[in-house]
Amino acid sequence: MFSTHVRAVRDLRNNYPEVSAIIKQRNNVIITNNGKSEAVLIPFEDFADYEEYLHVRYVKEKLAEVEAVANDPSQWTSIEDFFEEIKSWDDDKA
């Protein structure tokens, strides 16, 4: 069952196998230093899921931005301006 444990930073050094066992049971460990929270250790699978969630959220936000531009013709670039901009890229390289 998921639960959160609080351990002092010294436990990472002195009792790592115990801390590792807690994490392997799909629990989180809050690491404290001088009584203040410093870090959270989570199972790698949970971290991978979180990273995927952030990536999907980022892609959805960018798609929403593009859709907003596509739905607003005042933000469109004319074909003439587009080709002028491309030509300027070649001029910048020369």
C-alpha positions as CSV (number, residue, x, y, z in Angstrom):
1,M,0.0,0.0,0.0
2,F,1.2,3.5,-0.8
3,S,2.5,5.6,2.1
4,T,5.0,8.3,2.7
5,H,7.9,7.9,5.1
6,V,10.1,10.6,6.5
7,R,13.8,9.8,7.0
8,A,16.8,11.9,7.9
9,V,19.5,12.3,5.2
10,R,21.9,10.3,7.3
11,D,19.7,7.3,6.7
12,L,20.7,7.4,3.1
13,R,24.3,6.9,4.2
14,N,23.8,4.6,7.2
15,N,20.7,2.6,6.3
16,Y,20.4,2.7,2.5
17,P,19.2,-0.9,2.2
18,E,16.3,-0.1,4.5
19,V,15.4,3.1,2.6
20,S,15.7,1.3,-0.7
21,A,13.3,-1.5,0.5
22,I,10.7,1.2,1.4
23,I,10.9,2.6,-2.1
24,K,10.7,-0.8,-3.7
25,Q,7.4,-1.3,-1.9
26,R,6.2,1.7,-4.0
27,N,6.3,4.1,-1.1
28,N,7.7,7.6,-1.1
29,V,10.5,8.8,1.2
30,I,10.8,12.4,2.3
31,I,14.4,13.1,3.1
32,T,15.1,15.7,5.8
33,N,18.2,17.6,6.7
34,N,18.3,19.3,10.1
35,G,14.5,18.8,10.4
36,K,13.7,20.5,7.0
37,S,12.4,18.6,4.0
38,E,15.0,18.5,1.2
39,A,14.0,15.8,-1.3
40,V,11.6,13.1,-2.1
41,L,12.6,9.6,-3.2
42,I,10.0,7.8,-5.3
43,P,10.0,4.5,-7.2
44,F,11.5,4.9,-10.7
45,E,8.2,3.7,-12.3
46,D,6.4,6.6,-10.6
47,F,9.1,9.0,-11.8
48,A,8.8,7.7,-15.4
49,D,5.0,8.1,-15.3
50,Y,5.4,11.7,-14.0
51,E,7.8,12.5,-16.8
52,E,5.4,11.1,-19.4
53,Y,2.6,13.1,-17.8
54,L,4.7,16.3,-18.1
55,H,5.6,15.6,-21.7
56,V,1.9,15.0,-22.7
57,R,0.8,18.1,-20.9
58,Y,3.5,20.2,-22.7
59,V,2.5,18.8,-26.1
60,K,-1.2,19.5,-25.4
61,E,-0.4,23.1,-24.4
62,K,1.7,23.7,-27.5
63,L,-1.1,22.2,-29.7
64,A,-3.6,24.5,-28.1
65,E,-1.4,27.5,-28.8
66,V,-1.0,26.5,-32.5
67,E,-4.8,25.9,-32.8
68,A,-5.4,29.3,-31.4
69,V,-3.2,30.9,-34.0
70,A,-4.7,28.7,-36.8
71,N,-8.2,29.9,-35.8
72,D,-7.2,33.6,-35.9
73,P,-6.5,34.7,-39.5
74,S,-5.1,38.0,-38.3
75,Q,-2.1,36.1,-37.0
76,W,-1.4,34.4,-40.3
77,T,1.6,35.3,-42.5
78,S,1.0,36.1,-46.1
79,I,2.7,33.9,-48.7
80,E,4.7,36.8,-49.9
81,D,6.0,37.6,-46.4
82,F,6.7,33.9,-45.8
83,F,8.9,33.7,-48.9
84,E,10.6,37.0,-48.0
85,E,11.5,35.6,-44.6
86,I,12.9,32.4,-46.1
87,K,15.0,34.5,-48.5
88,S,16.4,36.5,-45.5
89,W,17.5,33.2,-43.9
90,D,19.8,32.6,-47.0
91,D,21.0,36.2,-46.8
92,D,21.9,35.8,-43.1
93,K,24.0,32.7,-43.9
94,A,26.0,34.5,-46.6
